[in-house]
Amino acid sequence: MTDMRAYVGRTPEGDGFSGYVTDSATESGPLYEGGPWRSVDDALAWARARADRVILTYAYSGDGVFSAGLRYDDGGDPARPLRIWPPDDSTRRELDREVAEAKVVRGPAPSGDQLGVTEPEVTP
């Protein structure tokens, strides 16, 4: 396997995971894209089959980003190295709570009629 790095993260809705793989040497990519997966384990299995280094964004804060591959990856900032996946149970519960609260705040975008727009207007 060449020097690949995979990135796995929450989908925008927060209810699944998607991922992509890049070539670390050239920083080109994505070379492969995948998902969505409902479980982090399924997403990580896909990523680990394609790259030795995996960056997982499990939650939205900086504390929610982990090195989750077969080889450690510092995430590009040696001064602030990533923690190794999986975290302890209490940390994972806290991150799950963060994601659940973010879903409540984000929610679905309102439709046009909920914004008081009856007909869209497009101007050149």
C-alpha positions as CSV (number, residue, x, y, z in Angstrom):
1,M,0.0,0.0,0.0
2,T,1.4,3.4,-0.9
3,D,1.4,6.3,1.6
4,M,-2.3,6.9,1.8
5,R,-4.3,8.7,4.4
6,A,-8.0,8.2,4.9
7,Y,-10.4,10.7,6.4
8,V,-13.6,9.5,8.0
9,G,-16.2,11.9,9.5
10,R,-19.8,12.4,10.4
11,T,-22.2,13.1,7.6
12,P,-23.7,16.7,7.8
13,E,-26.8,15.3,9.3
14,G,-24.8,13.6,12.1
15,D,-26.4,10.2,11.7
16,G,-23.7,8.4,9.8
17,F,-20.2,8.5,8.5
18,S,-18.5,9.1,5.1
19,G,-14.9,9.0,4.0
20,Y,-12.3,9.5,1.4
21,V,-8.7,8.6,0.8
22,T,-5.8,10.8,-0.3
23,D,-2.3,10.2,-1.5
24,S,-0.2,11.7,1.4
25,A,2.9,12.2,-0.7
26,T,1.3,14.4,-3.2
27,E,-1.7,15.6,-1.1
28,S,-3.8,14.7,-4.1
29,G,-7.3,13.2,-3.8
30,P,-9.7,12.2,-3.0
31,L,-8.7,9.0,-4.7
32,Y,-11.6,7.0,-3.3
33,E,-14.8,8.1,-1.6
34,G,-17.2,6.0,0.4
35,G,-20.2,5.9,2.6
36,P,-22.4,6.7,4.1
37,W,-22.2,4.1,6.9
38,R,-24.4,4.1,10.0
39,S,-21.6,2.8,12.2
40,V,-18.2,4.2,12.9
41,D,-16.8,0.6,12.9
42,D,-18.0,0.0,9.4
43,A,-16.5,3.4,8.2
44,L,-13.2,2.6,9.9
45,A,-13.1,-0.9,8.4
46,W,-13.5,0.7,4.9
47,A,-10.8,3.3,5.6
48,R,-8.3,0.9,7.2
49,A,-8.6,-1.4,4.1
50,R,-7.4,1.5,2.0
51,A,-4.9,3.4,4.1
52,D,-2.6,2.7,7.1
53,R,-3.2,6.2,8.5
54,V,-6.8,7.2,9.3
55,I,-8.1,10.5,10.7
56,L,-11.5,10.2,12.3
57,T,-13.7,13.2,13.0
58,Y,-16.1,11.5,15.5
59,A,-17.6,14.8,16.9
60,Y,-17.5,18.4,15.9
61,S,-15.1,19.9,18.4
62,G,-11.3,19.5,18.3
63,D,-11.6,16.9,21.0
64,G,-13.6,14.8,18.6
65,V,-10.8,14.2,16.1
66,F,-8.7,11.0,16.4
67,S,-5.9,9.0,14.8
68,A,-7.7,5.7,14.0
69,G,-5.5,3.9,11.6
70,L,-3.0,1.1,11.8
71,R,-0.2,3.8,11.9
72,Y,-0.4,6.8,14.1
73,D,-1.1,10.2,12.4
74,D,-0.6,13.4,14.3
75,G,-3.1,15.2,12.0
76,G,-0.5,17.6,10.6
77,D,0.1,19.5,13.8
78,P,2.8,17.9,16.0
79,A,2.3,20.6,18.6
80,R,-1.3,19.4,19.1
81,P,-1.2,15.6,18.4
82,L,-4.4,13.6,17.9
83,R,-5.6,11.2,20.5
84,I,-5.8,7.5,19.5
85,W,-9.2,5.9,18.7
86,P,-11.1,4.6,20.6
87,P,-11.4,6.9,23.6
88,D,-12.5,5.7,27.0
89,D,-16.2,5.1,27.5
90,S,-16.9,8.3,29.4
91,T,-15.2,10.4,26.7
92,R,-17.2,8.6,24.0
93,R,-20.5,9.2,25.8
94,E,-19.6,12.9,26.1
95,L,-18.8,13.1,22.4
96,D,-22.0,11.3,21.5
97,R,-23.9,13.9,23.6
98,E,-22.1,16.7,21.8
99,V,-23.3,15.2,18.4
100,A,-26.8,14.7,19.7
101,E,-27.0,18.4,20.9
102,A,-25.6,19.7,17.6
103,K,-28.3,17.8,15.7
104,V,-31.0,19.5,17.7
105,V,-29.4,22.9,17.0
106,R,-28.8,22.3,13.4
107,G,-32.0,20.5,12.5
108,P,-33.3,20.4,8.9
109,A,-33.3,23.7,6.9
110,P,-36.8,25.2,6.8
111,S,-38.6,25.0,3.5
112,G,-39.3,28.2,1.5
113,D,-42.9,28.5,2.8
114,Q,-41.7,28.4,6.4
115,L,-39.5,31.4,5.6
116,G,-42.5,33.3,4.3
117,V,-41.4,32.9,0.7
118,T,-44.3,32.1,-1.5
119,E,-42.5,32.2,-4.9
120,P,-38.7,32.3,-5.4
121,E,-37.4,35.3,-7.3
122,V,-34.3,35.0,-9.3
123,T,-32.6,38.2,-10.6
124,P,-29.8,38.2,-13.2
